[in-house]
Amino acid sequence: MKYFTLFVNGGDSKLNSRERVLMALEHEEPDLVPLTDHIYRQKSLEGILGEKGVRINTSEKYIKVHRILGLDLICAFTNALAPVLPPKDLTADEEVDEWGIRHKIVDGMQWYLDGPIKSPEDFKKYEVPDPYIPNRFKSAKGIVRLVKDDLAIAGVIGGPFTTVLLFSGFNNFAKTLYTSPNSILRLVEKITWYQTEIGKTLIDVGIDIIWIADDLGMINGPFLSPTTFRKYIFPCLKDMVVAFKRRGVKILLHSDGQIMPLMDDIVWAGIDGVHPIERKAGMSLELMKAQYGDDLTLIGNVDATILLPHGTAEEIREQVLECLRIGAPGGGFILTSDHSIHEGVKNVNAKIMFEIARKYRRYTTKAK
């Protein structure tokens, strides 16, 4: 059995960031515990870099944010495209994306209002957007061009569940699942096809990892019962994973919430790593390491709800070191927040978190 001894990092690292991440995903111990985070809000990007005009599609500045924090893995997002004909009743502080999902914009941040599906018949009629529009991949191409073979690059795509939920709202979704389940299944399959095609193109562009963002849980448990997920969602998720693994990449799943009842199915689907192991939802890194550490790379667990927005440097230090002690032994761990560096996270605290992590993340193992 191995354990992780904390001590101040020193000397030159033996691997570059990409090599370090890929070793961790193979459950080997690299020279250092890899670091990453989801940083995609303009305010957060600008605050960390100290410049205006930083977005996920300004590749050079976006990469600089990751360099400042010393991260090993960077996320590449597809470019969002606006609908050709926005609704006539759209107000000045609202927008509708190409999926027909309406958002209210508050301080540059999207807040979900409603989706395009209002009835069971809408589930049947809905057609997904065109996944092949070249401009979708402009940002990803820029990131690959600038950091390929240096940083690990994860292409972020959606999963088969969350988009359907956003289309219809939970009440409409639940009612239709009871009255016309095949209607939902057909749309889930269409979305699975779309996201799979997006993922394939990202792999062709040159990313190393596919990161599927699909929130399956709430604070108190999964949105649906494990049996329902098993019937309608996980077969489609597995189809995505199989398609991507045929192209030689690792697959990560982002899911907020309490998802322990779904973990066996996540492993069955072929997922290689799970993020973010959310503390406020009662997700325990220690339990995850004990039960799934041999099957999954664990990613996250530094609290982004209270600690990073409001905590002291010492409190952040204690939790980062706790995560390293629990998650690092034997490999298969990447340190990050348990959600993202969102707009509520103080820029100074984000920097403190990763400064501490860089200082104490070197591996040394001994027989216990």
SETORLO-708926 format. One record per atom (N, C-alpha, C, O, CB): x, y negated, z negated. Coordinates in pm, whole numbers, plus 50000, padded with zeros to 5 digits. Atoms other than C-alpha are relative to their C-alpha. Last residue first. Glycine has a CB too. Layout:
SETORLO-708926
XYZ ...
***
This chain:
SETORLO-708926
500615002550132 503354988349546 499835013149925 499345013149812 498634993050014 500854988950043 505794991049834 499454997149862 500174992549774 500775013350000 499304990450084 507084956949938 499035011449968 497815009549971 500554993349868 500764988850053 506084932050203 500885009549921 502055011449953 499315007550112 499004991350058 507284897350295 499245011349932 498355008649851 500944992349900 500194986450049 505254876850535 501255005149930 502375002949975 499625009350114 499074989849948 505624839250570 499765013549934 499535014449813 501454995649977 500594989349919 502474818850508 500985010550050 500585019050129 499304994050116 500024987350075 503444796950213 499615012150084 499285022650027 499054998849885 498944998950099 504534763450358 500095014049942 501185018749907 499794990049890 498714998649932 502464765450674 501135002449902 502115009249934 500314987650083 499964987049934 499334772050469 501335002150071 501895013150065 498855001150100 499804989750102 500044742550240 500125013850066 500985021750029 498844999949898 498655002050053 500464719150537 500335010549894 501425016249894 500144985849940 499064993249910 497384734850694 501464997449962 502335005549993 499764995750143 500274985849990 495114726250404 501065007150084 501625017250041 498625002450060 499484993650121 496724692450342 499835015050008 500745022549974 499304994549875 498544999849988 496104681950705 500645006849878 501605014349892 500564985650015 499674990449894 492444691650685 501515001250013 502045012350028 499384995750135 500154986650056 492234673650351 500275010850102 500835021350069 498625001749942 498854997450086 493674641650498 499915014049941 500945020649924 500084989549888 498834997349916 491144642550780 501225003549915 502005012449949 500314988050089 499065011149999 488304645350529 501245003850083 501765014950071 500424996249854 498694996550056 485864672350633 500934987950009 501114982250116 500625012250074 500005002250144 482334659050685 501325003249933 501524999749817 498935008249937 499895014250031 482844655051059 499974996949851 500404986149810 498894992550068 501135007949955 483584691851106 500144985649952 501124982149886 498685006149951 499625013350049 486894710051079 498934990550054 499124984150158 501494995750046 499285008249902 485084742951131 500554987849928 500204985149813 499084995950119 500935004949898 483174770550953 500744992850110 500914998050220 498944990849937 501114990549986 484954790950686 498844994050081 497694998150066 499505004349863 501145003450084 488184771850737 498885010050022 498925017950116 499524985650028 500735011449947 491124789550895 498914996349899 498735003249799 499405003050141 500565009650095 493694816050813 499384988250072 499964982450164 501094995149903 499695013349947 494184845151051 499324990049909 498114990949886 499524998450150 500605011750063 494314880250903 500494987550069 501684986150098 500334999649850 501435000849978 494884914951052 499334988549929 498184989749887 499375012649958 500395006749876 498274920750898 498504999050013 497775001849918 500575007350120 500234990449893 499004946950632 499654993850134 499385001050230 498935009149962 499314987050006 498624922450347 499615009650112 498425011950137 499735006549867 498794997749921 497414888050470 500555014249996 501045018950099 501044990949955 500174996749860 493784885550362 501255004850072 501155012650166 499494988350070 501004989649973 493834887149984 500055004650146 500035016650174 498604994849967 499754988150082 497044868649897 499055011450037 499475023050045 499854996649851 498794993449952 496694844350187 500265012849922 500615023049981 501204990649990 500304993749871 493084836050100 501225007550054 501085018450109 499534989550101 500874988650026 494024829549736 499695007650130 499755019950134 498684995449932 499144989350050 496914807549846 499195012449967 499665023649987 500774995349876 499184995349888 494544786550057 500885011649954 500995021750024 500884988550057 500834991449915 492094784749766 500775005150122 500575016650163 498774992450045 500384987650068 494644772649513 499205009250091 499425021350092 499194996949874 498834991250010 496164747249751 499615013449939 499995024049990 501114993349917 499794994449866 492774732349833 501165009849997 501105020550058 500254988850104 501084990549978 492054727949463 500145006750136 499915018750150 498644993149989 499714988150081 495474711849414 498925010650018 499235022550025 500124996249853 498904992649939 494954687749702 500305012849923 500595023149984 501264991250007 498685005950020 491604677349559 501055008550070 500795019850112 500334998849849 499054994450094 488264688349698 501294992249988 501624984050074 500305013950039 499945007250127 485504667349856 501115004549906 501344998049804 498695001349931 500515013750004 485064675350227 500324992349872 500514980249877 498535000250019 499305008549904 487494704750234 499394986050012 500134976450034 499995006550136 498585001750024 486244720549912 500654990150097 501244980250054 500705013350008 499715008450116 482494715249932 501494996849992 501874985249975 499545006749871 501245006450044 481194729350263 500264990249886 499784978949890 498995010549955 500175012649928 484394738150451 498744992649958 498404982350017 499975002650149 501325006350007 485474765650210 499964986350068 500694977150030 499584998649855 499745012150078 488634783750322 498754991350008 498334987550118 501294992250052 500294998950142 487324818150428 500474988349914 500314988949792 500595012349949 500745010550069 488594821350787 500125000149850 501155004049794 498605000850035 499635013549960 489474849751021 499174990149918 497954989849929 499794997650153 500845009150077 489504886750939 500514985850017 501724983350007 499975004049850 499205011250046 490934910351201 499054990049934 498024986449991 500824993450117 500215013549952 488644940251211 501104990749952 501584992149839 498644994849957 500715000349873 488824977951180 499974986250064 499884985150187 498605004949981 499334991149905 491374984250904 499384999350139 500005003550237 499955014249949 498675005049965 490274953450707 500765008850096 501655003950166 500804998349877 499875001249855 486634964250720 501394995450046 501604992950164 498974990550053 500904991649923 485724976850373 500295000050150 500065010050218 498594995749977 500064986250049 488554964450152 499195009050092 499595020450117 499405000349860 498684993849983 489324933050351 499965014749960 500535023350028 501074992549917 499794997749857 485634924250380 501335006950026 501435015850110 499934986850076 500844988849961 485184928950006 500185003350148 500265015050185 498544996949971 499484988150066 488144906349926 499215012550040 499795022950069 499984998349848 498824995649926 487094880550184 500575012849939 501035021650012 501084989050000 498804998250082 483674878650022 501155004950086 501055015450150 499725009949885 499104990849930 480764864550224 501335000549924 502004990249908 500214995650149 499654988450081 478354849049973 500865010250071 500955021650026 498775006549953 500964989349971 476694825350219 500345012849925 499715023249947 499975002950150 501305004350056 478504795550065 498915010350028 497875010249962 499594986450059 500104999050146 481774814150122 498614996449948 498075003449862 501034991149935 500475012550061 481454819450497 499735001649851 498925009949809 498734995350070 500054994450136 483554847550640 499604988849903 500394984549818 501385006449959 499015006450085 484384826150952 500015005249856 500734999749772 499754985249999 499835013650053 484994845651177 498604994849965 497664998150038 500754990550104 501215007050045 485184882751268 500374987049929 501294986649848 499165009049906 499825008950113 487854900751471 498744992149970 497974989050060 501154990650025 498664998750059 488194929351719 500204991349877 501024994749791 501034996550102 499405013050034 484504934151813 501345002349932 501485011549850 499054991749909 498645001249948 483834968751958 500664986749975 501714983850033 499995002550144 500035007449874 480034969651924 501394997950060 501504994250176 499344986649979 500454991049893 480354996751658 500044993250136 500354999550237 498595005149971 498874991149971 482364972551439 499655009450115 500465011450206 500395008249874 499005008549937 479574946951467 501255008250035 501815006650143 500384988249907 500405001449860 477044974451392 500984991150077 501224993550195 498594994250009 499764987149934 478864983651071 499654999350148 500345005150232 499195011149931 498594998049970 478994946850977 500295013350068 501135013850157 500794999049873 499804997649856 475304939351013 501425004650033 501725007350149 499694987550078 500834988849955 474234942150646 500215003650148 499795014350192 498554996749978 499514986950044 477314920950557 499105011550044 499625022150080 500135000049849 500194989749896 476074892150774 500545013749957 500755022350041 500694995650129 499794987550071 475524863850522 499705011650098 498535014550126 499105000949871 501024993550081 475814832450729 500445013049936 501575017549951 498825002550083 500235005450134 477884819151016 499055009249924 498435018249981 499414985550008 501374999950051 478804841551304 499984994249860 500574999749767 499415014350001 500325010250100 481894837751521 498545001749961 497655001250047 500274985650055 501385004250021 482864870251690 499974989049896 500504990649786 499105011949956 500325004850133 486304877351833 498534996149995 497954992150096 500904988149960 501315006350015 487144898552137 499774996349854 499845004949766 498885009450052 500614997550129 490654908152250 498724991849988 498564981550052 500984996649885 499945010450102 491554907552618 499385004949870 498625014649868 499294987350048 498805000250082 492534934252873 500104989349895 501214985849855 501124998850085 499095010049945 490084929753158 501164997049905 501954987949930 499254987250031 499504994549875 488234961753072 501014990750066 501844995050145 498845002850096 498864991450034 488014946952726 500565007050123 501745010450127 499595010349895 498805008050024 485864918952864 501225008849970 502325005850014 499764990449884 499605007049877 483224941253023 501294992149980 502144991950069 498884990650045 499434990149907 483124964352719 500504993150127 501594996250175 498965010850034 498684996150050 482634934852482 500675009850096 501855008450127 499885006349860 499075011149980 479784920652688 501415004149961 502365001850035 499564987749918 499765000949856 478014954552703 500984988750033 501854990350118 498674997750075 499034989549965 478474957952326 500314999850149 501465001850188 499465013849959 498705004450048 476734924552270 501085010150037 502175006350079 499964997849848 499555010349906 473864936352491 501374994549958 502234992150043 498984988650008 499634993649874 473524968452288 500504990050104 501434993050180 498815007650056 498664993950000 473774947451970 500335008050125 501505008350163 500135008849881 498845008949985 470834924452042 501325007550016 502085004750108 500094990749882 500125010349898 467474941852092 501294992350030 501454986950140 498954990449960 500834996549884 467434975351911 500134989850112 500204993750229 498565001149959 499454988049937 470304971451665 499235003450129 499815008650224 499945011949902 498765003649931 469294935751584 500525012050079 500975010650193 501074995049900 500415008249886 465804948551505 501214995350080 501214995850203 499194987949953 500664991449902 467124976751285 499604992250125 499754997150237 498775006749938 499004992449924 469564953351109 499385009050107 499945010550215 500835008549905 499574987850067 466604931351017 501085006950081 501115005550203 498805009549977 500874988749972 466504896951174 500495012149922 501625012249872 499955003150152 501275005449949 467914863051078 498985011150020 497795009449994 500234992550132 500205001049855 470604880750873 498654993950037 497694994849960 500135013750064 500004987449928 471054872950502 499794998050149 499664986650194 498945009249945 500464988750081 470714846650231 500015013550072 499705023750011 498624997249950 499284999450127 472784818550382 499645012749923 500505018649858 499694987749914 500255011950081 471494825550732 500765001649869 501505011249851 498474997949975 500475000250137 472854851350972 499704986249946 500174976149997 501005006549915 500944989150027 473414861451333 499374999049863 498415006049833 500715013350013 500355000250142 475124829751457 498895010149973 497745008150014 499574985849956 501384995250008 476554838951797 499635001149853 499975010949787 499845013850073 500675007650107 479824823151910 498535003949998 497795000350090 500184984650020 501455000649984 481774848952113 499384993049879 499514997849766 499405014350018 500595002650131 485524841952117 498504997950019 498084987550070 500674987549931 501375005149989 487184857652421 499434998849859 499445008449781 499105009450090 500994994750094 490954860352383 498644994350040 498544982850081 500364996349852 499554987450062 494054855052597 498895007449927 498955019649913 501114997249905 500074999750146 492894827752839 500385014049948 500375023750024 498584996049950 498764997250070 494254827653194 499944999849849 500974999649783 501004990650041 499285012850014 491704813253438 501305001949923 502284994949948 499124989649930 499305002349874 490684849053528 500814987049996 501874986150058 499014999650116 498894990549999 489844854753161 500824998250127 502054998450123 499485014549989 499005005150094 487754822953161 501215009349994 502355004749986 499394998449859 499295010949934 486004835553476 501064994049908 502154990649954 499024989150045 499134994349896 485154868553310 500804989050069 502004990650094 499175007750103 498824994150062 483814850453004 500975005850101 502185004150087 499595010749904 499175011150049 481474828753209 501295005549940 502375000549968 499234991549895 499375006049881 480204859753392 500884988249962 501964986450018 498944995550101 498974990749953 479604877253061 500714994450122 501934995650133 499385013650032 498835001750086 477784846652925 501135009550041 502305006050029 499625002349853 499405013249982 475394846553220 501284998649919 502324994749973 499004989049959 499375000549867 474754884253214 500724986750020 501874986550063 498945002050111 498824991450008 474104883752839 500755000050133 501974999150136 499605014449962 498975008050068 471764854252888 501295008149987 502385002650002 499514995449861 499585010749908 469764873953146 501124991749938 502114988550005 498804990850036 499174993849896 469694904652917 500494989650101 501634990550147 499215011050072 498734996650062 468434883952622 500955006050105 502145002950106 499795009949883 499245012450008 465764869852853 501365002449934 502364996749977 499224989349923 499615004149865 464564904552952 500834987249996 501804985950070 498774998050088 498894991749956 464634915952588 500474996050139 501674995750165 499595014849999 498775004750064 462484886652480 501205008050050 502265002350077 499895001149847 499745013449946 459794895152732 501284994449942 502094988550014 498824990649970 499294998449874 460074931952638 500304986750068 501264985450143 499205008850093 498554998450019 459184923052279 500785001550131 501944997450138 500265011949913 499504997049866 455734909352369 501525001849997 502244993950057 499604988750100 501074998449902 453524906052061 500495004350138 499785011250211 499244987150013 501064990950045 455984912051773 498995002850111 498555014250127 499284994049879 499374987250027 459114897051928 498985010449957 499145022349984 501084998449893 499874993149871 456874869952068 500685013549983 500385023050055 500784991350099 501344996249952 455804859551718 500115008050128 499445018350143 499134987650022 500494989050084 459374860351586 498635004850046 498365016850048 499944995649854 499214987949974 460704839351876 499435011949923 499235022649979 501494997749961 500424995149867 457894813951848 500725012950035 500145022250091 500264989350108 501384995150011 458554810351476 499505005850131 498885016550134 499074988749954 500094987150067 462344808851519 498575005449996 498355017350017 500554998949858 500295002250141 462454781851783 499685013149932 499185022449995 498834990349984 501394998350038 462114790252150 499644995449860 498474993249830 499645014150013 500985002249894 465234781752343 498594998649945 497804990449993 500055011250100 500075014449976 467364778552030 498974996850109 498304986550103 501374994650040 500635006050117 466574814551931 499834985050019 498794979349984 500825002849873 501434996749993 467354827052280 499254993549885 498134988649903 499805015349998 500595008249894 470674808452268 498515002650013 497734993350030 500715002650133 500265013750045 471524823551929 499334991650107 498434983750076 501304993449958 501095002850094 471074860052026 499704985249982 498564981049999 500325006149867 501344996949949 473044871752333 498844995749910 497694996649952 499915014550022 500384986050010 476324854352252 498565002250043 497904992850088 500205005049858 501134996650084 477774821352359 499765014949997 500305022550077 498774992950047 501244998349926 481264815252496 498875002949901 499135005349783 500135011450106 501214999150083 484544802352354 498775000950091 498574992550178 499884987849905 501125006049929 487754809852546 498715002449923 498365013849894 499895005750143 501264992850010 490544817052301 498934992450076 498654980850046 499585002149852 501165007649952 494064805652386 498775008949995 498755019850053 500244994750145 501054990849958 497174817452198 498774991750036 498484981649971 499665010449887 501114997750092 499744789752192 499125011150055 499025013050176 499184987049980 499525006950120 503044792152382 498965001849890 499215009149794 500264984750028 498784993350049 502594816352675 500654992649884 501784995949846 500995001450113 499954985649976 500004792452828 501365005549962 502394999449991 499695003250147 499514992450116 500164758152661 500075015050022 500395022349928 499144997349882 499115007150091 499764731052929 500595008849890 501695005849841 499274988649937 498845005849930 498314749453228 501034994349902 502234995049927 499534989050097 499144989049956 496064770753011 501254994650067 502354999750044 499245009350097 499354994350118 494704739752838 500955011250040 502075011949991 498945005249900 499015009550050 494004722153168 500765005449880 501975003749870 499344987049964 498854999649909 492314752953315 501104990549953 502294993749962 499574996450143 499274987650028 490064755253011 501245001150089 502305005350043 499095012250021 499285001650126 489084718753050 500845012349968 501995011149926 499034997349886 498955010049985 488174722653419 500834998749874 502064998649881 499404986550037 498764994350051 486244755053370 501174990350009 502334994349993 500325012650076 500144994850136 482664743053405 501355003249937 501485002749815 499145012550000 499695010550098 483634721953707 499855004749856 500354998249764 499124988050024 498565001150033 483764753453920 500314989949891 501234992049812 500754996150124 499655013749962 479994760653900 501444997249959 501754998049840 499044989749934 498835000549912 479894798653874 500424985950040 501354984350119 499745008050123 498744999250075 477624803553573 501254997150084 502344996350029 500135013649939 498994993849914 474504790153750 501335000749925 501884990249891 500164992150134 499265008249904 471894782353487 501005008250081 501215020150057 500744988949926 498785006050056 469604808453329 500704991550105 500474993450224 500955010949947 498814996049925 466094814553460 501214992649945 501164980549921 499834997150152 498795008250012 463044813453233 501165005950081 501405018050079 500414998749853 499725008549883 459904829553368 501364993349996 501884989250100 498944989550013 499914992349875 459544859253132 500504991450116 501254996250200 498635006050034 498884990750011 460364840352812 500225007550131 501355009750174 499755010049886 498775007549971 458024812552928 501245008949989 502205007250064 500144988149905 499845000549855 455144837352939 501274992750040 501914996050140 498794993350065 499444987349951 455634844552569 500225000050151 501185006050199 499095011549962 500974989050000 454994807552500 500695012850045 501785012350103 498804996850092 501115002950090 456814774952426 499035011649987 498175011649898 499264987850048 500944988850002 460244780752575 498934997649895 499224996349776 500745013349973 500915000049885 462174749352676 498925010749996 498005010550078 500785001650124 499534993349880 463854742552341 498925000850106 497814996050085 500495013849966 500794988649956 463414719252047 500555005450131 501474999750190 498524996150016 501405003750013 465034692351834 499075011350043 498285016249963 499714987550082 501004992749922 468624703251768 498594994949972 498224993049856 500095014949969 500894993350093 470954676951625 498855006050079 498154999050152 499474990149890 501274994549955 473914666551838 499235006549885 499805013749803 500245010250111 500174985850032 476634644551686 498625004650044 497624997750021 500215002549850 499264991649908 477844611451831 499835014949979 500495022850047 501424996849990 498565002350020 476704591451531 500835009650084 501845015050039 500365001649851 499805008750116 473224606851561 501494999049975 502145008949942 499245005449874 498615003650020 472254621751897 500094989949887 499564978949896 500614994350130 499925013950043 468914639951906 501464996949968 502135005049904 499064997149876 499255003950119 468994672152104 499794985249972 499594977250063 501515003250017 499995014350031 466664688552355 500714997549867 500485004549768 498564994649994 500075001950145 467414723152492 500174985149970 501134978850015 501095008549926 501315005450036 466604726152864 499814998149851 498684995849807 498945009050051 500874988850038 469514749552935 498584995349971 497675003449956 500575007149879 500424993049879 471294721853129 499125012249971 498475017550062 501225004450077 498924993449929 471364700452816 499465008150118 498255008750139 500805009149904 500404986449971 468704675652714 501125006650078 501575001350180 498665000650078 499494994449876 469654643052549 499515014350013 499195020949914 501544999450005 500174985749977 468174620352288 500695004250128 500964996050216 498515003650004 499114992850091 469054586252141 499855015150011 500225022549920 499744995749857 498615004349982 467674566152434 500975007849912 502145009349947 500134985249970 499685013050059 464404585552439 501504997250011 502285006050049 499554999449853 498735000150073 463524613852680 500294986049948 500274976350025 501155004950090 500225005350136 459814612452773 501284999649917 501224997649796 498965008449929 500365014149996 460484615553147 499874993949861 500074981849843 498694998250075 501435002650022 462344648353102 499714985049996 500544977049953 499535006549869 500385000350142 465884649253247 498504997249985 497914990850073 500834989449923 501145008850024 466114658353620 499625000449852 498855009149812 498795004050087 500155009049886 469464672953729 498894989849975 499044978150008 499695008050128 501044995949906 470234687453387 499854989950112 500164978150094 498665001849929 501315005750029 473584677853233 498975005350099 499325009250211 500054984650004 500565007149886 476644700353255 498604995349966 497835002749904 500005008950127 501465000549997 478714711252958 499544991650118 500124981250148 499444994349867 500555013449989 482354718653031 498485000650011 497935007850094 500604992750122 500445003449865 483514752452907 499384986149998 498914981549895 498995010550054 501445000249981 485424753952581 499684997350147 500474991150218 499334989349911 500345006549873 489024764152520 498505001350020 497955012350017 500795006350120 501224995949931 489934771952159 499824991950129 500024979750130 498774998249908 500825011349958 493514768752037 498795005350075 498895014950151 500814990150088 501044996249905 495454794551839 499154987850029 498754980649937 499135011749945 499484990049907 498754789551656 499025003650110 499435008750215 500395012349925 500864988549975 497944757851463 500605009050108 501325004450197 498604995450040 499164988149995 500614734451328 499235012750027 499565023349973 500755001449871 500384990950108 498144707451222 500845012749998 500785020349901 498545003650012 499875007350127 499814680751435 499725009249882 500415008749781 499054987949997 498585000850032 500214705551722 500224993149864 501054997449785 500774992450112 499594986850047 496504713551717 501485000349964 501885007249870 499715010650107 500654998050130 495614676651742 500445013449940 500745014249821 498464999650014 499205007150100 498184673052022 499415001549860 500145002649762 500114985150035 498884991450038 496334699852222 500854993349892 501325000149800 500875003550123 500594988950075 493184678852224 501095009549952 501055014249838 498965007550086 500255005150135 495224648752334 499415010849909 499755011749791 499054987950004 498725003450063 496644667452633 499804995249857 500534999349767 500734989450081 499154988650037 493364684652723 501264996149924 501565002049821 500385007550123 498785007949975 490924655852713 501175008849957 501675007749845 500004986149920 499664999949858 487964679752752 501114990150037 501394987950155 498784996950081 499534986849962 487734688552383 500365000750148 501075009950190 498955010549968 501104990549990 487554651652305 500565013650040 501755014950071 498934995250102 499564986050004 489934624452196 498775009050002 497895007949916 500885002849875 500164993249872 489014589352310 500505014250004 500905019050110 500694992350103 501354999249947 490344569952015 500015008350129 501055010550191 499434985950026 500245006849872 493634577551848 498545001250037 497865010649998 500895005850111 499815014450021 494774587151498 499884992050127 500474981350140 501344997549938 498965005249910 495274623651598 500304985349973 501414980750000 499585001950144 498764992550020 493444637651295 501124994550087 502264993250042 499795014850030 499455002750133 490754610851293 501325007049977 502235001249919 499035004249894 499415013550002 490194612051669 500654997149865 501724991149860 498924989450030 498835000049913 489664649751668 500704986549996 501934985949987 499615003450144 498954992350067 487334647851369 501294999950081 502384998050027 499535014549975 499565007650118 485224619851518 501155007249929 502105000749885 498844997849903 499155011249961 485064637351857 500564992649879 501744989249876 499214990350087 500725012650010 483734669751716 500964988450025 502094988249976 499344998749861 500615003849872 485474700851851 499214987049993 498804981950097 499115010950048 499995014750010 487874714151590 499464994950132 500174994950232 501474994349969 500885005949901 487364751551532 499964985049975 499444980449873 498565006449994 501285005150047 490374762951335 499184995550120 499704993150228 500194988349900 500835006049897 493654781651369 498834993049934 498694993549812 499515010550102 500945010350043 496564795451170 499194995350120 499704994450232 500754988149935 500455010049901 498594827151211 498964990549942 498234993849848 499435007150123 501444999049985 500204843850904 499554989550102 499874977750085 499274998049863 500785009650077 503934842950970 498525002950020 498115007850125 500334985450042 499095007150090 506564867851092 499254990749905 499644989149789 501014991950080 499055008749930 503914890851233 500944993349901 500924996549782 499254989450082 499585011850074 502404919251030 500984991950085 502114996350107 500645003949865 498604999450036 500574943151260 500354987249924 499674977049938 500895001750126 499834995850140 496824946551263 501455003349968 501755012049887 499115012249971 499674985849994 496724944351646 500205006049861 500585017649847 501255002250084 501194993349945 494924910851621 500225014950020 499265022550037 499604993650131 501014999450107 497734898951392 498755007250048 498125014449971 499644985849952 499594989950097 500264908151660 498985001549888 498655012649847 501374996549942 500284986949940 498294888551921 500475011349910 499845021949908 500675001150137 501434997350003 498254857951695 499705014050054 498925021449994 499234989650081 500414998550141 502004858451633 498525003749990 498155012849915 500284986949922 499564986850045 502854864251999 499525002949858 499135014149826 501535001050007 500794990149928 500784834052099 500375014249954 499485022349927 500214998650152 501364999550054 502314812251829 499175010950068 498445018250001 499324986550016 500775012049970 505924819851914 498555002149958 498185013149916 500094996450150 500964998649893 507774846551724 499434986550037 499454977149957 498875009649958 499494990749901 510884848351506 499105000950124 499555005350230 500165013749938 500944989449973 510224817851292 500515008550115 501225003550203 498614994450031 500675000649872 513294798451188 499015011550014 499285022649969 501025000350115 499354993849886 514254795450825 499164999150125 498024994450122 500305014349970 498705005649966 512084788550525 500585007050120 500185018250151 500955000949883 499514995949870 508554793350406 501344993450028 501554981649997 498994996450110 499865011049907 508084788150034 500615004950130 501625011950130 500864988849939 498815007950029 506974819449857 500164989750110 499574990950217 501255008949988 499965014049958 503814839549823 501354993849964 501804994549849 498864992149935 499325008150101 504164877349806 500134985850051 500704983550158 501395005949965 499415012049942 501594896250011 500604991649889 499894987349799 498944992050080 500595012350051 500764931749914 500824988350051 501944990050099 499925000149844 499205012249991 501244964850081 499294988549930 498074988149918 500274996550146 500855011950000 500005000050000 500894987550000 501944987449937 499044999949877 
***
